[in-house]
Amino acid sequence: MTRHFNRTSLTAACLILGTAAPALSQGPVEPDLSQVARSAEAQLRQSFTNLQFEDFAPSPVHGPLFQARAGGRILYYAPESDHLLFATIYDKNGVNLTALSQDAAARAKLKDIDPKKALLIGPPGAPLVIEFTDPDCPYCRALDRFWAAKAAEGKPVRRQIYFVSGIHPEAASKAEHIFCAKDREAAFRATYAGEPPKPLNQCAEGAARVQAHAQAVKSMGISGTPTLILDGQIISGFSQAEIEAWLAKQRPTAKLPT
């Protein structure tokens, strides 16, 4: 899914100056760096007319730029100047190229996770949400309340849930408790409402599920919660506007009679 944002990135420009062939005794002709900069600035202002630039100067980053992934994030590395960039790259049309790479990597790795190991909540046939969550994450609890509100509005989703247990100390034991319950959905609701019973349930199957989820989290490179995958698009955090936009595409709002 293509994403568009108001912000845009800078596109580097390089001007090759044409000159007559120098005599053999002469050294290589150095480019006029000031002219290169003026040309680059002119191209920047022409390509990104929706932005007002206050200044323009050389970057500390030199040489080619390479893309890498670490901890589930897209990073950029410039070996010539030994710089690591935690950045988002856009093209001149405002398309988030970093997000496209992130989503493509997530779609490729979805085959590595087993939906049979997930906790499934919501009616079959409803729009599918792949959700990485933590029972002690306040934003995850807020997201759970959001899904409940949407279900009450007649817009339920099918949640394919994987527990992230490496952030909060009791997350793994609470996830195991949910899997060991006779009514897993009820145990999930109670836990996310902050009301899990003491002591927490333990069982071999629950422990095995939690371990399987840990492997899925590692394989996907998930480092924060909540993380959602909606039709191959990654949404990090409880970004209600992005989720609402996705829901609107899944279930167009019916026009009221006049």
Secondary structure, 3 states (H helix, E strand, C coil): CCCECCCCCCCCCCCCCCCCCCCCCCCCCCCCHHHHHHHHHHHHHHHCCCCCCCCCCCCCCCCCCEEEEECCEEEEEECCCCEEECCCCECCCCEEHHHHHHHHHHHHHHHHCCHHHCEEECCCCCCEEEEEECCCCHHHHHHHHHHHHHHHCCCCCEEEEEECCCCCCCHHHHHHHHHHCCCHHHHHHHHHCCCCCCCCCCCHHHHHHHHHHHHHHHHHCCCCCCEEEECCEEEECCCHHHHHHHHHHHCCCCCCCC
